Amino acid sequence: MPPRQREVLKLVTEDKKNHEIAQKLGLTDHTVRNYIVQIFEKLGVSTRVGLVLYALSEPAINERPPAP
């Protein structure tokens, strides 16, 4: 999963709303919505609850990739 999608997913698991995620990451609400839809498709889930449950079951989702 690309780093930006990881960031969005992490904030979703922290119960942040799209607008809050957009502000924190310097994105538009629309861009955050697009990232979330892409994550839904990639993980095969259809709700934010599904995303959180998936993230909880996959600790690697919350790990940061090694610095270059």
C-alpha positions as CSV (number, residue, x, y, z in Angstrom):
1,M,0.0,0.0,0.0
2,P,1.4,3.4,-0.9
3,P,2.5,5.6,2.0
4,R,-0.3,8.2,1.5
5,Q,-3.0,5.5,1.5
6,R,-1.4,4.1,4.7
7,E,-1.6,7.6,6.3
8,V,-5.3,7.9,5.3
9,L,-6.0,4.4,6.6
10,K,-4.3,5.1,9.9
11,L,-6.3,8.3,10.4
12,V,-9.5,6.4,9.6
13,T,-8.7,3.9,12.3
14,E,-8.3,6.9,14.7
15,D,-12.0,7.7,13.9
16,K,-11.1,10.9,11.9
17,K,-13.7,12.3,9.5
18,N,-12.7,12.9,5.9
19,H,-12.5,16.6,6.5
20,E,-10.2,16.2,9.4
21,I,-8.0,13.8,7.4
22,A,-7.9,16.3,4.6
23,Q,-6.9,19.1,6.9
24,K,-4.2,17.1,8.6
25,L,-2.6,15.9,5.3
26,G,-3.1,19.1,3.3
27,L,-5.5,17.4,0.9
28,T,-9.0,18.2,-0.4
29,D,-12.0,16.3,1.0
30,H,-12.5,14.8,-2.5
31,T,-8.9,13.5,-2.6
32,V,-9.4,11.8,0.8
33,R,-12.7,10.3,-0.4
34,N,-10.8,8.9,-3.5
35,Y,-8.1,7.4,-1.3
36,I,-10.7,5.7,0.9
37,V,-12.5,4.3,-2.1
38,Q,-9.2,2.9,-3.5
39,I,-8.4,1.4,-0.1
40,F,-11.9,-0.2,0.0
41,E,-11.3,-1.8,-3.4
42,K,-7.7,-2.9,-2.6
43,L,-8.7,-4.5,0.7
44,G,-12.1,-5.9,-0.4
45,V,-14.1,-4.0,2.2
46,S,-17.1,-1.7,1.7
47,T,-17.3,0.3,5.0
48,R,-15.1,2.3,7.3
49,V,-15.8,-0.3,10.0
50,G,-14.5,-2.9,7.6
51,L,-11.3,-0.9,7.1
52,V,-10.8,-0.6,10.9
53,L,-11.3,-4.3,11.4
54,Y,-8.9,-5.2,8.6
55,A,-6.3,-2.8,10.0
56,L,-6.6,-4.3,13.4
57,S,-6.1,-7.8,12.0
58,E,-3.1,-6.7,10.0
59,P,-0.5,-5.0,12.2
60,A,1.8,-4.4,9.2
61,I,-0.8,-1.8,8.0
62,N,0.1,0.5,10.8
63,E,3.9,0.0,10.5
64,R,5.9,2.7,8.8
65,P,8.0,1.7,5.8
66,P,11.7,2.0,6.4
67,A,13.2,5.3,5.5
68,P,15.1,5.4,2.2
